[in-house]
Amino acid sequence: MKFNFTKLNSKTTAFFLCDIQDKFRPAMPLFDSLIKNTSKLLKMGKALEVPLFVTEQYPEKLGRTPKELDISHACVLAAKTQFSMLVPELECKLQEVYTENKLTDVVIFGIEAHVCVEQTVLDLLNQDIRVHVVADCCCSRAKQDRRTALNLMRHLGGMITTSESICFNLLGNKNNPKFNAIRDLVKAVSDDMSEK
């Protein structure tokens, strides 16, 4: 796939929060850092008015999205059993939200990097949507699974990035009228999830 790469635009970009759920907490060594970084990213996205789409994998058994993450502004919260986020409920909501402007970019983050995140990235790339994988907001139970998934998604055409990079990409300019709304958020350094 060959993309023309441009800066992100909040009107043509979606945030995908993939299956960050309470039951994963004990099994994920990076879970607390994931929550801290994702909370910051969600606040940035809300301030910049980027539509948010959330899924939960089999919530009856795996629990709900942790209370620390404010998803009150989500366009959809879809329960699923398939691994990819692209379930009918979410796809219908995408069509409703992106009627005037075509969806060109998805910023994805969540768990597990090598399962649900990776399969969603594959589906999006096959629809010719540019995908930005937020490395400091993705984890797996095993470090090698996370590392391998990030490498594979990069190889397939996904852009591996960070929450702070996404924020500044969306802002584009210090004079953006929304800069002051997120200045304090970017002052706090994200937790380093490279190889804890």
Residue pairs with C-beta under 8 A, 6 or more apart in sequence:
1 125
1 128
1 157
3 128
3 130
3 157
5 130
5 159
7 169
7 170
7 172
8 105
8 107
8 132
8 166
8 169
8 170
9 104
9 105
9 170
10 48
10 49
10 50
10 170
11 100
11 101
12 98
12 101
12 102
12 103
12 104
12 105
13 50
13 51
13 103
13 104
13 105
13 106
13 107
13 170
14 50
14 51
14 52
14 53
14 94
14 97
14 98
14 103
14 105
14 106
14 107
15 41
15 42
15 45
15 50
15 51
15 52
15 53
15 106
15 107
15 108
15 109
16 53
16 54
16 55
16 85
16 106
16 107
16 108
16 109
16 110
16 120
17 38
17 42
17 52
17 53
17 54
17 55
17 65
17 69
17 71
17 74
17 109
17 110
18 55
18 85
18 108
18 109
18 110
18 111
18 116
18 117
18 120
19 55
19 56
19 57
19 62
19 85
19 110
19 111
19 112
19 116
20 34
20 35
20 38
20 65
20 66
20 69
20 110
20 111
21 56
21 57
21 59
21 62
21 63
21 64
21 65
21 66
21 111
22 62
22 63
22 64
22 65
22 66
23 61
23 62
23 63
24 31
24 62
24 63
24 111
24 112
25 31
25 66
27 141
28 34
28 111
28 139
28 140
28 141
29 139
29 141
29 143
29 196
30 139
30 146
30 193
30 196
31 139
32 191
33 136
33 139
33 191
33 192
33 193
33 196
34 111
34 137
34 138
34 139
34 193
35 66
35 68
35 69
36 190
36 191
37 134
37 136
37 137
37 163
37 190
37 191
37 193
38 69
38 109
38 110
38 137
38 163
39 68
39 69
39 70
40 163
40 185
40 188
40 190
41 109
41 134
41 137
41 163
41 166
41 167
42 52
42 69
42 70
42 71
43 70
43 182
43 185
44 163
44 166
44 167
44 170
44 182
44 185
44 186
45 52
45 107
46 52
46 70
46 73
47 178
47 181
47 182
47 185
48 167
48 170
48 171
48 178
48 182
50 107
50 170
51 75
51 97
52 71
52 73
52 74
52 75
53 74
53 75
53 76
53 78
53 85
53 90
53 93
53 94
54 65
54 71
54 74
54 76
54 77
54 78
55 77
55 78
55 79
55 80
55 85
55 87
55 90
55 116
56 62
56 64
56 65
56 77
56 78
56 79
56 80
57 80
57 81
57 83
57 116
58 79
58 80
58 81
59 79
65 71
65 77
71 77
75 93
75 96
75 97
76 89
76 90
76 93
78 85
78 87
78 89
78 90
78 93
80 87
83 115
83 116
83 119
83 120
84 116
84 119
84 120
84 122
84 123
85 108
85 116
85 120
85 123
86 120
86 123
86 124
94 103
97 103
103 129
104 129
104 130
105 129
105 130
105 131
105 132
106 124
106 129
106 130
106 131
106 132
107 132
107 134
107 166
108 117
108 120
108 121
108 124
108 131
108 132
108 133
108 134
108 138
109 117
109 133
109 134
109 137
109 138
109 163
110 116
110 117
110 137
110 138
111 117
111 138
111 139
111 140
112 139
112 140
112 141
112 145
112 146
112 149
113 138
113 139
113 140
113 145
113 146
113 149
113 150
114 140
114 145
114 146
114 148
114 149
115 140
117 133
117 138
117 149
117 153
118 149
118 152
118 153
121 131
121 133
121 153
121 156
121 158
122 156
124 131
125 131
125 156
125 157
125 158
130 159
131 153
131 157
131 158
131 159
132 158
132 159
132 161
132 166
133 150
133 153
133 154
133 158
133 159
133 160
133 161
134 161
134 162
134 163
134 166
135 150
135 160
135 161
135 162
135 193
136 162
136 163
136 190
136 191
136 192
136 193
137 163
138 146
138 149
138 150
138 193
139 146
139 193
140 146
140 149
143 195
147 195
150 160
153 160
154 160
161 169
162 190
163 190
164 186
164 190
167 182
167 185
167 186
168 186
171 178
171 179
171 182
173 179
